[in-house]
Amino acid sequence: MREKPRDIERMQHMFEAVNDILEFAAGKSFDDFKSNKMMKHAIFRDLAVVGEAANLLTKEYRAAHSDIAWNEIIGMRHVLVHGYYEADETIVWQTIIDDLPKLRAELVKLV
């Protein structure tokens, strides 16, 4: 049986997904995001990866890095996966623009 990934590996998964999202959104507008089905699907998928990886971190690791908004990250994943029909594109876009650059800066320190 394969060994479960450790916290640092999950953080690496988060870092890669955040980088991909920021790359997909670079130079794009909210209207581009709304109208580009492939871009939207790719970003939703990578946001789900970020949330799933955060959810699978040990409680101890999350507690040691409590400056990161773990509950919000995990909560967005739940909405995108389980309540996808309720996902607010405006909130997702604001997350990309406002929150992901800050999260990436935190992840750089940790990976």
C-alpha positions in Angstrom: 0.0 0.0 0.0 1.2 3.5 -0.8 2.2 5.8 2.0 -0.2 8.7 2.4 1.2 12.1 1.4 2.7 14.2 4.2 1.7 17.7 5.0 4.5 19.2 3.0 3.4 17.3 -0.1 -0.1 18.5 0.3 1.2 22.0 0.6 3.1 21.4 -2.6 -0.2 20.3 -4.3 -1.8 23.5 -3.1 1.1 25.6 -4.3 1.0 24.1 -7.8 -2.8 24.5 -8.1 -2.6 28.1 -6.9 0.1 28.8 -9.5 -1.9 27.2 -12.2 -5.0 29.3 -11.3 -3.0 32.5 -11.3 -1.5 31.6 -14.6 -4.9 30.9 -16.2 -6.2 34.2 -14.9 -3.2 36.3 -15.8 -4.2 39.2 -18.1 -7.8 38.1 -18.1 -10.9 40.0 -17.0 -13.9 38.8 -15.0 -15.9 38.8 -18.3 -13.2 36.5 -19.9 -13.6 34.2 -16.9 -17.4 34.1 -17.1 -17.4 33.5 -20.9 -14.5 31.0 -21.1 -15.9 27.6 -20.1 -12.6 25.8 -20.2 -10.9 28.4 -18.1 -13.7 28.4 -15.6 -13.7 24.6 -15.3 -9.9 24.5 -14.9 -10.0 27.1 -12.2 -12.9 25.5 -10.3 -11.0 22.1 -10.5 -7.8 23.6 -9.1 -9.6 25.5 -6.4 -11.1 22.1 -5.4 -7.6 20.7 -5.3 -6.5 23.5 -3.0 -9.4 22.9 -0.7 -9.0 19.2 -0.7 -5.3 19.4 0.1 -6.0 21.8 2.9 -8.7 19.6 4.3 -6.3 16.6 4.3 -3.6 18.4 6.2 -3.2 17.3 9.8 -4.9 19.4 12.4 -1.6 20.0 14.0 -0.2 21.5 10.8 -3.2 23.8 10.3 -3.0 24.9 13.9 0.7 25.6 13.6 -0.1 27.9 10.6 -3.3 29.4 11.8 -2.6 32.7 9.9 -3.9 30.9 6.8 -7.7 30.9 6.4 -8.0 27.1 6.3 -11.8 27.0 7.0 -12.6 29.4 4.1 -10.3 27.5 1.7 -12.0 24.2 2.7 -15.4 25.8 2.6 -14.9 27.0 -0.9 -13.9 23.5 -2.0 -17.1 22.1 -0.5 -19.2 24.6 -2.4 -17.4 24.0 -5.7 -17.7 20.2 -5.4 -21.0 19.7 -3.6 -22.9 22.9 -4.4 -21.4 23.7 -7.7 -24.8 24.9 -8.9 -24.6 27.6 -6.2 -21.0 28.7 -6.9 -20.9 32.5 -7.3 -18.6 33.4 -10.1 -18.1 36.9 -8.6 -16.8 35.4 -5.3 -14.6 33.0 -7.1 -13.1 35.8 -9.2 -12.5 38.0 -6.2 -10.8 35.1 -4.5 -8.5 34.7 -7.4 -7.7 38.4 -7.5 -7.6 39.2 -3.8 -6.8 36.0 -1.9 -4.7 33.7 -4.1 -1.7 36.0 -4.4 -1.6 36.3 -0.6 -2.0 32.5 -0.2 0.8 31.9 -2.7 3.1 34.2 -0.7 2.3 32.1 2.4 2.8 28.8 0.6 6.2 29.9 -0.8 7.3 30.3 2.9 6.1 26.8 3.7 7.1 24.7 0.7 
